[in-house]
Amino acid sequence: MHPGHDWFFVLEGRVCLALGEREILVDAGEAAEFGTMTPHAFAAVDGPAELIMIFDRDGHRAHVHQGSHPTG
């Protein structure tokens, strides 16, 4: 968990988004947005999935680790 919001769009495949105790299936062509203070995880379902994720400023800081950024 971390402050902020995340968004993703599924390009191919299917993704299971776990938000707290809920599980939501997100298919190709669909998007999801969620507040990141809720425990969250996602995984491909029935094979690989391709998606685009967008993080707000707080999410960016939570997901980028020291040394993993070209300028870090």
Distance bins in CASP14 RR format, pairs under 12 A and 6 or more apart:
PFRMAT RR
TARGET T0000
AUTHOR 0000-0000-0000
RMODE 2
METHOD distances of the structure
MODEL  1
1 19 0 0 0 0 0 1 0 0 0 0 0
1 20 0 0 0 0 1 0 0 0 0 0 0
1 34 0 0 0 0 0 1 0 0 0 0 0
1 35 0 0 0 0 1 0 0 0 0 0 0
1 36 1 0 0 1 0 0 0 0 0 0 0
1 37 1 0 1 0 0 0 0 0 0 0 0
1 38 1 0 0 1 0 0 0 0 0 0 0
1 39 1 0 1 0 0 0 0 0 0 0 0
1 40 1 0 0 1 0 0 0 0 0 0 0
1 41 0 0 0 0 0 1 0 0 0 0 0
1 58 0 0 0 0 0 1 0 0 0 0 0
1 59 0 0 0 0 0 1 0 0 0 0 0
1 62 0 0 0 0 1 0 0 0 0 0 0
2 34 0 0 0 0 0 1 0 0 0 0 0
2 35 0 0 0 0 1 0 0 0 0 0 0
2 36 1 0 1 0 0 0 0 0 0 0 0
2 37 1 0 0 1 0 0 0 0 0 0 0
2 38 0 0 0 0 0 1 0 0 0 0 0
2 39 0 0 0 0 0 1 0 0 0 0 0
2 40 0 0 0 0 1 0 0 0 0 0 0
2 55 0 0 0 0 1 0 0 0 0 0 0
2 56 0 0 0 0 0 1 0 0 0 0 0
2 57 0 0 0 0 0 1 0 0 0 0 0
2 58 1 0 0 1 0 0 0 0 0 0 0
2 59 1 0 1 0 0 0 0 0 0 0 0
2 60 0 0 0 0 0 1 0 0 0 0 0
2 61 1 0 0 1 0 0 0 0 0 0 0
2 62 1 1 0 0 0 0 0 0 0 0 0
2 63 0 0 0 0 1 0 0 0 0 0 0
2 64 0 0 0 0 0 1 0 0 0 0 0
3 35 0 0 0 0 1 0 0 0 0 0 0
3 36 1 0 0 1 0 0 0 0 0 0 0
3 37 1 0 0 1 0 0 0 0 0 0 0
3 38 0 0 0 0 0 1 0 0 0 0 0
3 55 0 0 0 0 0 1 0 0 0 0 0
3 56 0 0 0 0 1 0 0 0 0 0 0
3 57 0 0 0 0 1 0 0 0 0 0 0
3 58 1 0 1 0 0 0 0 0 0 0 0
3 59 1 0 0 1 0 0 0 0 0 0 0
3 60 0 0 0 0 0 1 0 0 0 0 0
3 61 0 0 0 0 1 0 0 0 0 0 0
3 62 1 0 0 1 0 0 0 0 0 0 0
4 33 0 0 0 0 0 1 0 0 0 0 0
4 34 0 0 0 0 1 0 0 0 0 0 0
4 35 1 0 1 0 0 0 0 0 0 0 0
4 36 1 0 1 0 0 0 0 0 0 0 0
4 37 1 0 0 1 0 0 0 0 0 0 0
4 38 0 0 0 0 0 1 0 0 0 0 0
4 40 0 0 0 0 0 1 0 0 0 0 0
4 54 0 0 0 0 0 1 0 0 0 0 0
4 55 0 0 0 0 1 0 0 0 0 0 0
4 56 1 0 1 0 0 0 0 0 0 0 0
4 57 0 0 0 0 1 0 0 0 0 0 0
4 58 1 0 1 0 0 0 0 0 0 0 0
4 59 1 0 1 0 0 0 0 0 0 0 0
4 60 0 0 0 0 1 0 0 0 0 0 0
4 61 0 0 0 0 1 0 0 0 0 0 0
4 62 0 0 0 0 1 0 0 0 0 0 0
4 63 0 0 0 0 0 1 0 0 0 0 0
5 32 0 0 0 0 0 1 0 0 0 0 0
5 33 1 0 0 1 0 0 0 0 0 0 0
5 34 1 0 0 1 0 0 0 0 0 0 0
5 35 1 0 1 0 0 0 0 0 0 0 0
5 36 1 0 0 1 0 0 0 0 0 0 0
5 37 0 0 0 0 1 0 0 0 0 0 0
5 38 0 0 0 0 0 1 0 0 0 0 0
5 40 0 0 0 0 0 1 0 0 0 0 0
5 53 0 0 0 0 0 1 0 0 0 0 0
5 54 0 0 0 0 1 0 0 0 0 0 0
5 55 0 0 0 0 1 0 0 0 0 0 0
5 56 1 0 1 0 0 0 0 0 0 0 0
5 57 0 0 0 0 0 1 0 0 0 0 0
5 58 0 0 0 0 1 0 0 0 0 0 0
5 59 1 0 0 1 0 0 0 0 0 0 0
5 60 0 0 0 0 0 1 0 0 0 0 0
5 62 0 0 0 0 0 1 0 0 0 0 0
6 17 0 0 0 0 1 0 0 0 0 0 0
6 19 0 0 0 0 0 1 0 0 0 0 0
6 31 0 0 0 0 0 1 0 0 0 0 0
6 32 0 0 0 0 1 0 0 0 0 0 0
6 33 1 0 0 1 0 0 0 0 0 0 0
6 34 1 0 0 1 0 0 0 0 0 0 0
6 35 1 0 0 1 0 0 0 0 0 0 0
6 36 1 0 1 0 0 0 0 0 0 0 0
6 37 0 0 0 0 0 1 0 0 0 0 0
6 38 0 0 0 0 0 1 0 0 0 0 0
6 40 1 0 0 1 0 0 0 0 0 0 0
6 41 0 0 0 0 0 1 0 0 0 0 0
6 42 0 0 0 0 1 0 0 0 0 0 0
6 51 0 0 0 0 0 1 0 0 0 0 0
6 52 0 0 0 0 0 1 0 0 0 0 0
6 53 1 0 0 1 0 0 0 0 0 0 0
6 54 1 0 0 1 0 0 0 0 0 0 0
6 55 1 0 1 0 0 0 0 0 0 0 0
6 56 1 0 0 1 0 0 0 0 0 0 0
6 57 0 0 0 0 0 1 0 0 0 0 0
6 58 0 0 0 0 1 0 0 0 0 0 0
6 59 1 0 0 1 0 0 0 0 0 0 0
6 60 0 0 0 0 1 0 0 0 0 0 0
6 62 0 0 0 0 1 0 0 0 0 0 0
6 63 0 0 0 0 1 0 0 0 0 0 0
7 17 0 0 0 0 0 1 0 0 0 0 0
7 26 0 0 0 0 0 1 0 0 0 0 0
7 30 0 0 0 0 0 1 0 0 0 0 0
7 31 1 0 0 1 0 0 0 0 0 0 0
7 32 1 0 0 1 0 0 0 0 0 0 0
7 33 1 0 1 0 0 0 0 0 0 0 0
7 34 0 0 0 0 1 0 0 0 0 0 0
7 35 0 0 0 0 1 0 0 0 0 0 0
7 36 0 0 0 0 0 1 0 0 0 0 0
7 42 0 0 0 0 0 1 0 0 0 0 0
7 51 0 0 0 0 0 1 0 0 0 0 0
7 52 0 0 0 0 1 0 0 0 0 0 0
7 53 1 0 0 1 0 0 0 0 0 0 0
7 54 1 0 1 0 0 0 0 0 0 0 0
7 55 0 0 0 0 1 0 0 0 0 0 0
7 56 0 0 0 0 1 0 0 0 0 0 0
7 59 0 0 0 0 0 1 0 0 0 0 0
8 15 1 0 0 1 0 0 0 0 0 0 0
8 17 0 0 0 0 1 0 0 0 0 0 0
8 24 0 0 0 0 0 1 0 0 0 0 0
8 26 1 0 0 1 0 0 0 0 0 0 0
8 28 0 0 0 0 0 1 0 0 0 0 0
8 29 0 0 0 0 0 1 0 0 0 0 0
8 30 0 0 0 0 1 0 0 0 0 0 0
8 31 1 0 0 1 0 0 0 0 0 0 0
8 32 1 0 1 0 0 0 0 0 0 0 0
8 33 0 0 0 0 1 0 0 0 0 0 0
8 34 0 0 0 0 1 0 0 0 0 0 0
8 36 0 0 0 0 0 1 0 0 0 0 0
8 40 0 0 0 0 0 1 0 0 0 0 0
8 42 1 0 0 1 0 0 0 0 0 0 0
8 49 0 0 0 0 1 0 0 0 0 0 0
8 50 0 0 0 0 0 1 0 0 0 0 0
8 51 1 0 1 0 0 0 0 0 0 0 0
8 52 1 0 0 1 0 0 0 0 0 0 0
8 53 1 0 1 0 0 0 0 0 0 0 0
8 54 1 0 0 1 0 0 0 0 0 0 0
8 55 0 0 0 0 1 0 0 0 0 0 0
9 15 0 0 0 0 0 1 0 0 0 0 0
9 26 0 0 0 0 1 0 0 0 0 0 0
9 27 0 0 0 0 0 1 0 0 0 0 0
9 28 0 0 0 0 1 0 0 0 0 0 0
9 29 1 0 0 1 0 0 0 0 0 0 0
9 30 1 0 0 1 0 0 0 0 0 0 0
9 31 1 0 1 0 0 0 0 0 0 0 0
9 32 0 0 0 0 1 0 0 0 0 0 0
9 33 0 0 0 0 1 0 0 0 0 0 0
9 49 0 0 0 0 0 1 0 0 0 0 0
9 50 0 0 0 0 1 0 0 0 0 0 0
9 51 1 0 0 1 0 0 0 0 0 0 0
9 52 1 0 1 0 0 0 0 0 0 0 0
9 53 0 0 0 0 1 0 0 0 0 0 0
9 54 0 0 0 0 1 0 0 0 0 0 0
10 16 0 0 0 0 0 1 0 0 0 0 0
10 17 0 0 0 0 1 0 0 0 0 0 0
10 24 0 0 0 0 0 1 0 0 0 0 0
10 25 0 0 0 0 1 0 0 0 0 0 0
10 26 1 0 1 0 0 0 0 0 0 0 0
10 27 1 0 0 1 0 0 0 0 0 0 0
10 28 1 0 1 0 0 0 0 0 0 0 0
10 29 1 0 1 0 0 0 0 0 0 0 0
10 30 1 0 1 0 0 0 0 0 0 0 0
10 31 1 0 0 1 0 0 0 0 0 0 0
10 32 0 0 0 0 1 0 0 0 0 0 0
10 42 0 0 0 0 1 0 0 0 0 0 0
10 44 0 0 0 0 1 0 0 0 0 0 0
10 45 0 0 0 0 0 1 0 0 0 0 0
10 48 0 0 0 0 0 1 0 0 0 0 0
10 49 1 0 0 1 0 0 0 0 0 0 0
10 50 1 0 0 1 0 0 0 0 0 0 0
10 51 1 0 1 0 0 0 0 0 0 0 0
10 52 0 0 0 0 1 0 0 0 0 0 0
10 53 0 0 0 0 0 1 0 0 0 0 0
11 26 0 0 0 0 0 1 0 0 0 0 0
11 27 0 0 0 0 0 1 0 0 0 0 0
11 28 1 0 0 1 0 0 0 0 0 0 0
11 29 1 0 0 1 0 0 0 0 0 0 0
11 30 0 0 0 0 0 1 0 0 0 0 0
11 31 0 0 0 0 0 1 0 0 0 0 0
11 44 0 0 0 0 0 1 0 0 0 0 0
11 48 0 0 0 0 0 1 0 0 0 0 0
11 49 0 0 0 0 1 0 0 0 0 0 0
11 50 1 0 1 0 0 0 0 0 0 0 0
11 51 1 0 1 0 0 0 0 0 0 0 0
11 52 1 0 0 1 0 0 0 0 0 0 0
11 53 0 0 0 0 0 1 0 0 0 0 0
12 26 0 0 0 0 0 1 0 0 0 0 0
12 27 0 0 0 0 1 0 0 0 0 0 0
12 28 1 0 1 0 0 0 0 0 0 0 0
12 29 0 0 0 0 1 0 0 0 0 0 0
12 30 0 0 0 0 0 1 0 0 0 0 0
12 44 0 0 0 0 1 0 0 0 0 0 0
12 46 0 0 0 0 0 1 0 0 0 0 0
12 47 0 0 0 0 1 0 0 0 0 0 0
12 48 1 0 0 1 0 0 0 0 0 0 0
12 49 1 0 0 1 0 0 0 0 0 0 0
12 50 1 0 1 0 0 0 0 0 0 0 0
12 51 0 0 0 0 1 0 0 0 0 0 0
12 52 0 0 0 0 0 1 0 0 0 0 0
13 25 0 0 0 0 0 1 0 0 0 0 0
13 26 0 0 0 0 1 0 0 0 0 0 0
13 27 1 0 0 1 0 0 0 0 0 0 0
13 28 1 0 1 0 0 0 0 0 0 0 0
13 29 0 0 0 0 1 0 0 0 0 0 0
13 30 0 0 0 0 0 1 0 0 0 0 0
13 43 0 0 0 0 0 1 0 0 0 0 0
13 44 1 0 0 1 0 0 0 0 0 0 0
13 45 1 0 0 1 0 0 0 0 0 0 0
13 46 1 0 0 1 0 0 0 0 0 0 0
13 47 1 0 0 1 0 0 0 0 0 0 0
13 48 1 0 0 1 0 0 0 0 0 0 0
13 49 1 0 1 0 0 0 0 0 0 0 0
13 50 1 0 0 1 0 0 0 0 0 0 0
13 51 0 0 0 0 1 0 0 0 0 0 0
14 23 0 0 0 0 0 1 0 0 0 0 0
14 24 0 0 0 0 0 1 0 0 0 0 0
14 25 1 0 0 1 0 0 0 0 0 0 0
14 26 1 0 0 1 0 0 0 0 0 0 0
14 27 1 0 1 0 0 0 0 0 0 0 0
14 28 1 0 0 1 0 0 0 0 0 0 0
14 29 0 0 0 0 0 1 0 0 0 0 0
14 30 0 0 0 0 1 0 0 0 0 0 0
14 32 0 0 0 0 0 1 0 0 0 0 0
14 42 0 0 0 0 0 1 0 0 0 0 0
14 43 0 0 0 0 1 0 0 0 0 0 0
14 44 1 0 0 1 0 0 0 0 0 0 0
14 45 1 0 1 0 0 0 0 0 0 0 0
14 46 1 0 0 1 0 0 0 0 0 0 0
14 47 0 0 0 0 1 0 0 0 0 0 0
14 48 0 0 0 0 1 0 0 0 0 0 0
14 49 1 0 0 1 0 0 0 0 0 0 0
14 50 0 0 0 0 0 1 0 0 0 0 0
14 51 0 0 0 0 0 1 0 0 0 0 0
15 23 0 0 0 0 0 1 0 0 0 0 0
15 24 0 0 0 0 1 0 0 0 0 0 0
15 25 1 0 0 1 0 0 0 0 0 0 0
15 26 1 0 1 0 0 0 0 0 0 0 0
15 27 0 0 0 0 1 0 0 0 0 0 0
15 28 0 0 0 0 1 0 0 0 0 0 0
15 29 0 0 0 0 0 1 0 0 0 0 0
15 30 0 0 0 0 1 0 0 0 0 0 0
15 31 0 0 0 0 0 1 0 0 0 0 0
15 32 1 0 0 1 0 0 0 0 0 0 0
15 40 0 0 0 0 0 1 0 0 0 0 0
15 41 0 0 0 0 0 1 0 0 0 0 0
15 42 1 0 1 0 0 0 0 0 0 0 0
15 43 1 0 0 1 0 0 0 0 0 0 0
15 44 1 0 0 1 0 0 0 0 0 0 0
15 45 1 0 0 1 0 0 0 0 0 0 0
15 46 0 0 0 0 0 1 0 0 0 0 0
15 47 0 0 0 0 0 1 0 0 0 0 0
15 48 0 0 0 0 0 1 0 0 0 0 0
15 49 1 0 1 0 0 0 0 0 0 0 0
15 50 0 0 0 0 1 0 0 0 0 0 0
15 51 1 0 0 1 0 0 0 0 0 0 0
15 52 0 0 0 0 0 1 0 0 0 0 0
15 53 0 0 0 0 0 1 0 0 0 0 0
16 22 0 0 0 0 0 1 0 0 0 0 0
16 23 1 0 1 0 0 0 0 0 0 0 0
16 24 1 0 0 1 0 0 0 0 0 0 0
16 25 1 0 1 0 0 0 0 0 0 0 0
16 26 1 0 0 1 0 0 0 0 0 0 0
16 27 0 0 0 0 0 1 0 0 0 0 0
16 32 0 0 0 0 0 1 0 0 0 0 0
16 40 0 0 0 0 0 1 0 0 0 0 0
16 41 0 0 0 0 1 0 0 0 0 0 0
16 42 1 0 0 1 0 0 0 0 0 0 0
16 43 1 0 1 0 0 0 0 0 0 0 0
16 44 1 0 0 1 0 0 0 0 0 0 0
16 45 1 0 1 0 0 0 0 0 0 0 0
16 46 0 0 0 0 1 0 0 0 0 0 0
16 47 0 0 0 0 0 1 0 0 0 0 0
16 49 0 0 0 0 1 0 0 0 0 0 0
16 51 0 0 0 0 0 1 0 0 0 0 0
17 23 1 0 0 1 0 0 0 0 0 0 0
17 24 1 0 1 0 0 0 0 0 0 0 0
17 25 1 0 0 1 0 0 0 0 0 0 0
17 26 1 0 1 0 0 0 0 0 0 0 0
17 27 0 0 0 0 0 1 0 0 0 0 0
17 30 0 0 0 0 0 1 0 0 0 0 0
17 31 0 0 0 0 0 1 0 0 0 0 0
17 32 1 0 1 0 0 0 0 0 0 0 0
17 33 0 0 0 0 0 1 0 0 0 0 0
17 34 1 0 0 1 0 0 0 0 0 0 0
17 35 0 0 0 0 0 1 0 0 0 0 0
17 38 0 0 0 0 0 1 0 0 0 0 0
17 39 0 0 0 0 0 1 0 0 0 0 0
17 40 1 0 0 1 0 0 0 0 0 0 0
17 41 1 0 0 1 0 0 0 0 0 0 0
17 42 1 0 1 0 0 0 0 0 0 0 0
17 43 0 0 0 0 1 0 0 0 0 0 0
17 44 0 0 0 0 0 1 0 0 0 0 0
17 45 0 0 0 0 0 1 0 0 0 0 0
17 49 0 0 0 0 0 1 0 0 0 0 0
17 51 0 0 0 0 0 1 0 0 0 0 0
17 53 0 0 0 0 0 1 0 0 0 0 0
18 24 1 0 0 1 0 0 0 0 0 0 0
18 25 0 0 0 0 0 1 0 0 0 0 0
18 26 0 0 0 0 0 1 0 0 0 0 0
18 32 0 0 0 0 0 1 0 0 0 0 0
18 34 0 0 0 0 0 1 0 0 0 0 0
18 38 0 0 0 0 1 0 0 0 0 0 0
18 39 1 0 0 1 0 0 0 0 0 0 0
18 40 1 0 0 1 0 0 0 0 0 0 0
18 41 1 0 1 0 0 0 0 0 0 0 0
18 42 1 0 0 1 0 0 0 0 0 0 0
18 43 1 0 0 1 0 0 0 0 0 0 0
18 45 0 0 0 0 0 1 0 0 0 0 0
19 26 0 0 0 0 0 1 0 0 0 0 0
19 32 0 0 0 0 1 0 0 0 0 0 0
19 33 0 0 0 0 0 1 0 0 0 0 0
19 34 1 0 1 0 0 0 0 0 0 0 0
19 35 0 0 0 0 1 0 0 0 0 0 0
19 36 0 0 0 0 1 0 0 0 0 0 0
19 37 0 0 0 0 0 1 0 0 0 0 0
19 38 1 0 1 0 0 0 0 0 0 0 0
19 39 1 0 0 1 0 0 0 0 0 0 0
19 40 1 0 1 0 0 0 0 0 0 0 0
19 41 0 0 0 0 1 0 0 0 0 0 0
19 42 0 0 0 0 1 0 0 0 0 0 0
20 34 0 0 0 0 1 0 0 0 0 0 0
20 35 0 0 0 0 0 1 0 0 0 0 0
20 36 0 0 0 0 0 1 0 0 0 0 0
20 37 0 0 0 0 0 1 0 0 0 0 0
20 38 1 0 1 0 0 0 0 0 0 0 0
20 39 1 0 1 0 0 0 0 0 0 0 0
20 40 1 0 0 1 0 0 0 0 0 0 0
20 41 0 0 0 0 1 0 0 0 0 0 0
20 42 0 0 0 0 0 1 0 0 0 0 0
21 38 0 0 0 0 1 0 0 0 0 0 0
21 39 0 0 0 0 1 0 0 0 0 0 0
21 40 0 0 0 0 0 1 0 0 0 0 0
22 32 0 0 0 0 0 1 0 0 0 0 0
22 34 0 0 0 0 1 0 0 0 0 0 0
22 38 0 0 0 0 1 0 0 0 0 0 0
22 39 0 0 0 0 0 1 0 0 0 0 0
22 40 0 0 0 0 1 0 0 0 0 0 0
22 41 0 0 0 0 0 1 0 0 0 0 0
23 32 0 0 0 0 0 1 0 0 0 0 0
23 40 0 0 0 0 0 1 0 0 0 0 0
23 41 0 0 0 0 1 0 0 0 0 0 0
23 42 0 0 0 0 1 0 0 0 0 0 0
23 43 0 0 0 0 1 0 0 0 0 0 0
23 45 0 0 0 0 1 0 0 0 0 0 0
24 30 0 0 0 0 1 0 0 0 0 0 0
24 31 0 0 0 0 0 1 0 0 0 0 0
24 32 1 0 0 1 0 0 0 0 0 0 0
24 33 0 0 0 0 0 1 0 0 0 0 0
24 34 0 0 0 0 1 0 0 0 0 0 0
24 38 0 0 0 0 0 1 0 0 0 0 0
24 40 0 0 0 0 0 1 0 0 0 0 0
24 41 0 0 0 0 0 1 0 0 0 0 0
24 42 0 0 0 0 1 0 0 0 0 0 0
24 43 0 0 0 0 0 1 0 0 0 0 0
24 45 0 0 0 0 0 1 0 0 0 0 0
25 32 0 0 0 0 0 1 0 0 0 0 0
25 42 0 0 0 0 0 1 0 0 0 0 0
25 43 0 0 0 0 0 1 0 0 0 0 0
25 44 0 0 0 0 0 1 0 0 0 0 0
25 45 1 0 0 1 0 0 0 0 0 0 0
25 46 0 0 0 0 0 1 0 0 0 0 0
25 49 0 0 0 0 0 1 0 0 0 0 0
26 32 1 0 1 0 0 0 0 0 0 0 0
26 33 0 0 0 0 0 1 0 0 0 0 0
26 34 0 0 0 0 0 1 0 0 0 0 0
26 42 0 0 0 0 1 0 0 0 0 0 0
26 43 0 0 0 0 0 1 0 0 0 0 0
26 44 0 0 0 0 0 1 0 0 0 0 0
26 45 0 0 0 0 1 0 0 0 0 0 0
26 49 0 0 0 0 1 0 0 0 0 0 0
26 51 0 0 0 0 1 0 0 0 0 0 0
26 53 0 0 0 0 0 1 0 0 0 0 0
27 44 0 0 0 0 0 1 0 0 0 0 0
27 45 0 0 0 0 1 0 0 0 0 0 0
27 46 0 0 0 0 0 1 0 0 0 0 0
27 49 0 0 0 0 1 0 0 0 0 0 0
27 51 0 0 0 0 0 1 0 0 0 0 0
28 44 0 0 0 0 0 1 0 0 0 0 0
28 45 0 0 0 0 0 1 0 0 0 0 0
28 46 0 0 0 0 0 1 0 0 0 0 0
28 48 0 0 0 0 0 1 0 0 0 0 0
28 49 0 0 0 0 1 0 0 0 0 0 0
28 50 0 0 0 0 1 0 0 0 0 0 0
28 51 0 0 0 0 1 0 0 0 0 0 0
28 52 0 0 0 0 0 1 0 0 0 0 0
29 49 0 0 0 0 0 1 0 0 0 0 0
29 50 0 0 0 0 0 1 0 0 0 0 0
29 51 0 0 0 0 1 0 0 0 0 0 0
29 52 0 0 0 0 0 1 0 0 0 0 0
30 49 0 0 0 0 0 1 0 0 0 0 0
30 51 0 0 0 0 0 1 0 0 0 0 0
31 51 0 0 0 0 1 0 0 0 0 0 0
31 52 0 0 0 0 1 0 0 0 0 0 0
31 53 0 0 0 0 0 1 0 0 0 0 0
31 54 0 0 0 0 1 0 0 0 0 0 0
32 40 0 0 0 0 1 0 0 0 0 0 0
32 42 0 0 0 0 1 0 0 0 0 0 0
32 51 0 0 0 0 1 0 0 0 0 0 0
32 52 0 0 0 0 0 1 0 0 0 0 0
32 53 0 0 0 0 1 0 0 0 0 0 0
32 54 0 0 0 0 0 1 0 0 0 0 0
33 40 0 0 0 0 0 1 0 0 0 0 0
33 53 0 0 0 0 0 1 0 0 0 0 0
33 54 0 0 0 0 1 0 0 0 0 0 0
33 55 0 0 0 0 0 1 0 0 0 0 0
33 56 0 0 0 0 0 1 0 0 0 0 0
34 40 1 0 0 1 0 0 0 0 0 0 0
34 41 0 0 0 0 0 1 0 0 0 0 0
34 42 0 0 0 0 1 0 0 0 0 0 0
34 53 0 0 0 0 0 1 0 0 0 0 0
34 54 0 0 0 0 0 1 0 0 0 0 0
34 55 0 0 0 0 0 1 0 0 0 0 0
34 56 0 0 0 0 0 1 0 0 0 0 0
34 59 0 0 0 0 0 1 0 0 0 0 0
35 55 0 0 0 0 0 1 0 0 0 0 0
35 56 0 0 0 0 1 0 0 0 0 0 0
35 58 0 0 0 0 1 0 0 0 0 0 0
35 59 0 0 0 0 1 0 0 0 0 0 0
35 62 0 0 0 0 0 1 0 0 0 0 0
36 53 0 0 0 0 0 1 0 0 0 0 0
36 55 0 0 0 0 1 0 0 0 0 0 0
36 56 0 0 0 0 1 0 0 0 0 0 0
36 57 0 0 0 0 0 1 0 0 0 0 0
36 58 1 0 0 1 0 0 0 0 0 0 0
36 59 1 0 0 1 0 0 0 0 0 0 0
36 60 0 0 0 0 0 1 0 0 0 0 0
36 61 0 0 0 0 0 1 0 0 0 0 0
36 62 1 0 0 1 0 0 0 0 0 0 0
36 63 0 0 0 0 1 0 0 0 0 0 0
37 58 0 0 0 0 1 0 0 0 0 0 0
37 59 0 0 0 0 0 1 0 0 0 0 0
37 62 0 0 0 0 0 1 0 0 0 0 0
40 53 0 0 0 0 0 1 0 0 0 0 0
40 59 0 0 0 0 0 1 0 0 0 0 0
40 62 0 0 0 0 0 1 0 0 0 0 0
40 63 0 0 0 0 0 1 0 0 0 0 0
42 49 0 0 0 0 1 0 0 0 0 0 0
42 51 0 0 0 0 1 0 0 0 0 0 0
42 53 0 0 0 0 1 0 0 0 0 0 0
43 49 0 0 0 0 1 0 0 0 0 0 0
43 51 0 0 0 0 0 1 0 0 0 0 0
44 50 0 0 0 0 1 0 0 0 0 0 0
44 51 0 0 0 0 1 0 0 0 0 0 0
53 59 0 0 0 0 1 0 0 0 0 0 0
53 60 0 0 0 0 0 1 0 0 0 0 0
53 63 0 0 0 0 1 0 0 0 0 0 0
54 60 0 0 0 0 1 0 0 0 0 0 0
54 63 0 0 0 0 0 1 0 0 0 0 0
55 61 0 0 0 0 1 0 0 0 0 0 0
55 62 1 0 0 1 0 0 0 0 0 0 0
55 63 1 0 1 0 0 0 0 0 0 0 0
55 64 0 0 0 0 1 0 0 0 0 0 0
56 62 0 0 0 0 1 0 0 0 0 0 0
56 63 0 0 0 0 0 1 0 0 0 0 0
57 63 0 0 0 0 0 1 0 0 0 0 0
57 64 0 0 0 0 0 1 0 0 0 0 0
58 64 0 0 0 0 0 1 0 0 0 0 0
60 68 0 0 0 0 0 1 0 0 0 0 0
60 69 0 0 0 0 1 0 0 0 0 0 0
61 69 0 0 0 0 0 1 0 0 0 0 0
63 69 0 0 0 0 0 1 0 0 0 0 0
64 70 0 0 0 0 0 1 0 0 0 0 0
64 71 0 0 0 0 0 1 0 0 0 0 0
64 72 0 0 0 0 1 0 0 0 0 0 0
65 72 0 0 0 0 1 0 0 0 0 0 0
66 72 1 0 0 1 0 0 0 0 0 0 0
END
